[in-house]
């Protein structure tokens, strides 16, 4: 077979290798001497590099396209993009991008987290303010990891550098105190909260096997060895008897796909994510902290690993609602919004064509409405005109201000809950959804407070200037 292929004209062979994977190309070119002479053909590997956005050698000027692809992109190229975590309630987002100026793939945590003292001040301000129309903020990138391609040894292989301190990056051989990037197998465990009366409520699946419009199934995972997902403990009888509120994991029918993870997430003595996202401790007890697959408690890892899933960022250009070409699908994508006393959160807006309904699912959330929950929705047949607003809802009309006449408006519902999102605490309130422009939505939560009309802005990507801070 190899002999027959080796007799093909080079142009025909180039067309054929475009139809197979890089691993298949390497295997094919290893079958005979003539084909092996094409192994380091730059044209072939340039095309494979271009698939990950590396069209020139500017990032790694001293490397060939073969070295760039085989050394770093084949294994870590699928990381490029956004990843959403299943951290209980809050979630988090990590972005991997090409950093040309630093000659690396940079992994950065999106930070919206507001320290408790600052949040207390915001709560006080929101309570006293006469116009609490909150503005979302852009994420602040905090560098977790860089993946470089050193000139030695030969053959060239990617090198991971963890940025845990402003001035002292730690390496993978640092006494085991530095995290590692892993791929964890699929899992059937789901998250529950148990209240002080012993009643349990299942929290939203993330991702939900039956409804995950935000999940990017085309990207794939980095080409690392898949490791078994750790198994957490179930309900701790001592916690139930103590009448404490706690979260725990249990096996269910909902199978979540394989995911990447940064393990262990505890760096002695600091959790790498702790400064940038709220912790459960102080709100609930956390019983996910035991790995029952270990034979001895002393061998158990202290924190249940966050799983990061590929997050879609659709390349959809917004359309003005007054344009005749406007369709509900123009709203699909990532949006940033605020929830008064909580920091900016990330939503994925999508259209359920069967139900003719637009929904906003939380990618990051809070202890009231967690990640994976639908925060608001509206049916497409519930459109209202400005003059259709109820006469007793003058606050809503004032909240939309001068934009009222030109926006497209719908009547919908928003989700509310007490802390914990227990089933008995979940409620829906009436809202008005105003589509102001191609990249802006305003929602008047008149079922809660007629004045409260936060803005939601479409996330269209970052203006990359090469700057990001180390995480700690």
N, C-alpha and C positions, 0 to 999 in steps of 0.2 A: 504493500500500500504506500509506504513512504517513498519507494523508488518511483512509483507512478506520479506521486505529487511533486517529487523533485524534478520531474521532466516538464512540468507546467511552466509556461512563461511567467516571469516575475509579476507582471501586472495582474494576471489571473490569480496567482497565489495571494496577492495583496487583497483582492476582493474576497477570497475565501476566508482568510484569517479575520476579516471584519465580522464574520458571522459566528465566531466562537470566542470563548473566554480567554483571558490572559493565561490562565493555567493550562488550557488546552493548546494555546500557541506554544508555550514553553515546552510542553510535552512533545508536540509535533516536531518542533525544531531540534529536538534531542534524538530523533530516531535515525538520522543519517548525517554524514559529514556535510553533504551539500546543503541540506536544510539548516544544519547548525550554523552555516555561514551567514544565515539571515537572522540569527538569534539577537544580535545587537543592532539590527537595522533601525536607525533613528526614526525613520518615517512611521514605522509600525508603532513604536512606543510613544511617539509624539501624539498620535491619535488617541491612544489609551489615556495619556496624561490629560489631554484636552477634555475628556469626559468629566474630569474633576476640576475643570477650570484652569488648568495649568497649560497654557498655550505656548508659553515661551520659557526659557531657562533662567529668567530674571530672579526667581526665588532661590534657585540653587545654581548659580552661574558656573560653579566648578564641577557640576555633575552632568552626565549625559541623560537624555530622556529615559534610556533603559535603566539607569541607576535611580533616577527620580521615581519611576514607576515601581520598579522591583524593590527599592529600598524603603519607600514610605507610602506611596499612594495605594499600592495593591492591598496593603493591610489596613491602613488608616484612612484612606480616601472616603469610604462610606460614612465616616464620622461627620463630614462637612455638612453643616446645616444646624437646625434647632432640635433639641431633645427635651422632652417634658418628663418630670419625675412624678412618682406616685407617693411622695412624702405626704403623710396623712394630713388632710384638711388643706394645707397650704400649697403643696406642690412646689416646684421650682423649675427653672429653665436654664439649660447650659447650651451655649452656642459654640460650635467649632467653625473656624474660618481660616482662609489663607491669609497670612500676614507677610506680605512681600518684603516690607522693610525689615522685619525681624527674621526673614528666611525660615519660616516655620509654619506649622498648623497650630493655631492658638485656640485653646479651650477656655471659655469664659463664662462665668456664672452671672446671670442677670440679677441685679440687686435692686429691689424695691423696698426692702425691709426698713421699717422705721423703728428706731430704738424706743423702749417703753416710755421714757420721759418725754420724747418728742411727740409720741402718739397721745399722751395725756394732754399736752398743750393743744394738739389739734382737736381733740374731743371737746375741750373747753371752748375753743374758738367756734367749732361747728354748732355748739349749743347756743352760743350768744349771737352768731351771725344772722343778719337779716336776709342774706343772699348766699346760701350755702351751695352754689353751683360749682361742684368740685371739678378740677382740671387734672387729667391723668398726666403722669410724668413718663419720660422715656427711661428705659432700663439703664442702669449704670453697670458697665461690664467690669467684672473682677476676674483677673486671670487666675485660672486654676492650674493650667497645664500647657506646656509647649512641646511639640513634637518636631524635632529637627533631624537633619541628615548629615551627620559628621563626615569629614573627609576620610577618617580612618575608623575602624579597620576595613579591610577588603575581604569579602564584598561589603559594600556600604549598607548599613542597616539603621533604621530609625532609632532615635534616642528620646526617651521621655524624661522631661524635667518638670518637677512639681514646684509650683510657686506658692509656698506656704508662709513665707516671711518676706517682708518688703526687701530685705537686703541679702538674705541667705536662702537661695533655692536649695531644697533637699533632694537627694538622689534616691533611686530605687533601692540602693543597698544600704540605706541609712537605718540599720538596726531594726528593720521591719516597721518603723514608725511612720513611713510614708505610704499613702494609698497606692493602689494599683488599679489599672483599668482592666475590667473583666467583661466577659459576656456570660450572662446567666441564662440558664435554660428556662423554658416556659413554666408557669406556676398556676396552680388552681386555688391559691389562697386569696381570700377576700377580707376586707377590713370591717370590723364591727366596733360599736361602742356599747358598753354596758353601764346603765345608770345605777344610782345608789339603791334602787329597789331590786336590782338583779335582772331587769328587763334589757334585752339586747336589740339593737337596731343595726341593720346592715347599711353601710355607707356606700356611696356611688362607686361602681367599678371604674378602674382606670388602668388601661382602657376597657370600655365595655365591649365585650365580644360582638354584641348585636348593634352597637351604635357608636362608632368611633370615626366620625368624619374628619377629625384632626390628625388621625394616624397616617403617616406616610409609609405605605406598604411597598413603595417602589425603591426606597433607598437602600434597604438591607442593613446589615450589621458589620462592624469591622471584622476582618478575617482573623479572629483570635479563637483559641480553643474554647468551646462552650462548656461551662462548668455547671454542676448541679445547683439549682437555686436552694438557698438555705431554707430550713423549715422552722417556723416560729412556734411558740407554745400556744395552746388554746386557753380557754378561760382558767384563770388561777383561782381555785376555790377560796384561798385566803383573801383575795381581793373581793370576791363576791360577799363573803361573810363580813368583811370590814365595812361594807356599804360605801365603797369608794367608786367614783366614776373612772372607768379605764377603757382603753382601746386594746383590741387583740385581733389576731388573725385566725381564720378557720378555713378549712377546705370546703369548696363549693363546686358547683357545676360550671362556673365561669373561668375558662382557661385564658390566661393572659400570655401573650407571645414572649419569646426570648427578648432580652433587653440588655443594654449595657449598664454597668454599675461601677461606682468608684468605691473600692473596698480596700481595707476597712475604712469606714467613714469617720472613725475616731483616730485622731492623731494625738498621741500622748503629749500634753494633757488636754488638747483642744479638738473639738469636732470641727472639721474644715468648713462645714456649712453653718455652724452655730452663729457666727457673727452676722449672717446675711439672711436668715430666715427665722421665724418664731419657732420655739420649741414647745413640745406638748407638755413637758413637765411644768407644773404650776397651774395648768388647766385640767389635765387628766393624768391619771397614772398610765404608764406605758408598759404593757405586758408583752410587747413584741420583742423584748430584749433578750430572749433566751432561744438558742438554737437547739431544739430537742434532738436533732440528728447527731449531736456530739455525745460520746459515751459518758463524759464526766462534766459536771457543771463548770469546772475550772477551764474546760476547753471551749466553752460557749463564747461566741463572739458577742460583744456587748451591745451592738446596735443592729437592728434589722436593716439590711442594705437597701438603699433607695434604688429603684429600677428606673432607668431613663429610656423613654420610647421616642422614635423619630416623629417629629412634629412638622406638619405641613405648613408651608408659607406660600399659598397660591399666588401666582403672578397674575392677579386679576386687577385690572385698572378700574377704579371707581367711576361711576357714571352719575351725573347730576339727576336727581329725582324728577326734575322738570323736563328732562330730555325724553323724547319719544322712544328712544332705544333702551330706556331704563328697564331692567328686569330685577326681580328679587335676588337672582343669582349674583347680581353685581355686589351684593353685600357680603358674599362669602369671603372668609379670611380671618386673620388675627386682628383683634381690636384691643385697645387699652382703655380701661375705665377705672373709676374710683368708687368706693363704697363708704364714703364719709369718714368713719373712724378707722378704716383699714387703709393700707397703702394701695398704690395702683395695682390692679390685677389684670391678667391676660385672659381674654375670651376668644373662643372660636365661634364665629357666626356662620350658620349654614341653613339651607332650605330643605325641609322635608317635603319633597314633591308630592308624595302620596297623600299626606295630611294637609298639604297646602299651608304650611306653617313655617315661619322663620324662628329659629331658636339660637340662643347664645349659651354655649356650654363653657363652664369655667375650666381653664387650663391651670391657673393658680387660683387659690381661694382663701377662705378664712374659717374660723371655728363656727361660724353661723351657716354659711353656704360654702361647702368644700369644693375642691377641684373635682371635676367630673359631673357636677350637678348642673342642671339647666337653671340659669339665674333669671332669665326673662324670655318671653316668647310672644308672638302675635300671629294670628291667622290672617291670611291674605284677603279674606272676605270681610274682615273687620275694619276696613278703612273708614276714617271719619274726616269730615271737613272742619275747618276752624269754627264755623258757626254751629257745628254739631256738638261742641263741647258743652257739658252741662252748665246751666246758668249759675249753679251754686259752686262752680269750680273756678272762680275767678283767679285763684292762686295759680292754677295750672296755666291759664292764659297769660298771666303776668310772667310766669317762669320762662315761658318760651319767648317772650318779648317780641321784638320786631320781626323775628324769623318766622312767626306763626303763619303768615300769609303765603310764604313761598315753599314751606316744607310739606312733605308727604307724611300724613299722620295715620296711625293705627291704634286701635284699642287692644291692649294685651294684658298679660298677667306677669307678675314678678314673684320670685320665691323669697320667703323670709323664714327665719327659724331662731329659736333660742340657741344659746351656746351648746354645741355638741351635735346638732342636726339629728336628734332622735326622731323617730317616726311620728310620735305624738306631738312634736313641736313644730312640724313643718306646715306652713300655710302659704296660700297664694293671695296676693293683693292686686288690685286693679292698677294699671299703669297706662299712660299714653306714650307711644313711641313716635318720635319725630325724626324723620330722615331729613337732615338739614342740607347736606351736600354729598358729594361723592365719597368723602372720607370722614363724615361726622354724623353721629346719631345722638339725640338727646332723649332722655327718658324721664318723664314726670311720674314719680312714685306717689300719685295722689291718694292711693289707698293707705299710705303711711303718713305722708306730710306733703301737702300740696305745694310747698315751696321747693322741695328737694328735686332738682332736675340736673343731674350730673351729665357731663359730656363723655361720649365714647369716641375715640379717634382710631382710625385704621392704622395698623402698624405696617409700614411699607419697607422696612429694612433700615439698617444703620448707615449713617454717613461715616465710613471707615476712615479714621485719621491715624490709625496705628497705635492709639493710646488706650491703655487699660491698666488698672492697678492690680497688684498682687492681692490675693484674697485676705491676707492678714497683715 
